[in-house]
Amino acid sequence: AGPLDLLVRGLVNFANEEDLENKIRGLFLRMDLDESGAVSLKEMNEGLKKIQSGNGSHMRLSAEDFELITERGKLLDADGEMGFEGFYNIVTSQLKQFTNRKIIDALNRSEEDGAS
């Protein structure tokens, strides 16, 4: 599972690229708690707490996960925060990985069903 699976799961049903961008922008604005136009790891974790899954669990990014998804800090500014463009890149990358895992899982189940 990816570090943002609970977040990106809600983005799978987008109508088009503009709809996806609007949904991601809405998430970004919810995460940008100090309204600085950028999101830190602390803000992201505070924002993720607000986004609950159906079973009440919440997401939390470790410093290692944050470093990994920000490409070792390349998507961060000098203050260690990411703007919307970096956030968009992270979320779309995580969304692609999430959907790829779901497709592979479905294909594996299909093969198992066919073998029995």
N, C-alpha and C positions, 0 to 999 in steps of 0.2 A: 504494500500500500504506500501511496505517496503522502508526503507531509500535509498536503492541502486537499486530500480527497473529499473530506466533508464539505469543504468550500466549493470545489469545482463540480461536485455532483449536482448542485442546484443550477449550474450553468449549461448543462448538456442540452437542454431543450430550447436553444435559441433559434430564432426565425431566420436571421441573416447576420452578416458581419456587423452591421450597424446596431442591431439588437444586442449582440454579444458585447460590443464595446460599451453600450449604454449600461448593461448589467454590471460589467467590470468597473465602470466609472462609479456607479452607485456603491459598489463594495468599497472602492478606494475612498470615497467620501465618508463612508461609515468608519473606516479604519483611521483616517486622518483626524484624530481626536483634537489636536491643537490647531487644526485648520491652517497648517503651514504650507500645504501643497506637497508635503512629503510625509512618508511613513517610516517610522523606526521599528525595530524588532519589538520594543515594548508596546508601542501603539498597535502594532499588528496583533500581538497576543491579547491585548485588551479588546480589540475589535473582534477577534476570533471567539472570545468568550461569549460575545453577544449572539453569535451565530450558532444556534444549537441544532444538533441532529434530532431526528425523531425520537431517539431513546434518551435524550437529555445530556448526552456527552458533548464535550466541547473540545476544540482543537487547541493545541499549544505548540508553537514552534520552538525547538531548542536552538541554541546559538549555532550548533553544527548544521541543523536543517536550514537555518536562515543563511548561513554562509554558502551552503550548497546551492540553494535556489537563487541566490543573488550572484551566482557565478564567482564565488570567492570575493565578493564585494564590488565586482565590476559594475553592477547595476546601482550602486550606492553613491551618494554625493560625499563631500568632504566631512559632513556631519554624521555619516553612517545611516542616512535615510535614503529612501527611493521615491522618486517622483512618479507621476501616473504612468509614464512610458515604461519605466522599469517594472512597475507593478503589473501593467498590462502584459508585458513579456513573460513575467513569472507565471501569471494566472493562465495565459494561453498555453504555455509550455506544460504546466501541470495538467491542464485540461486534455491536451493531446496524449500525455502519458496515461492519464486515467482512462480515456476512451480506448486506447490501444490495449491496456490490460483487460478491460471488459470484453473486447472483441476476442482476445486470445483465450480468456476464460470460457467464453461462449463456444468457441471452436473446439476447445478441449473437451467440454461437456458433450458437445455434439458427437465427437469422435468416440467418447466413452459410451454414449448411448447407442451408437451404431455398432460398437464392438460387443455389446451384451446381448 
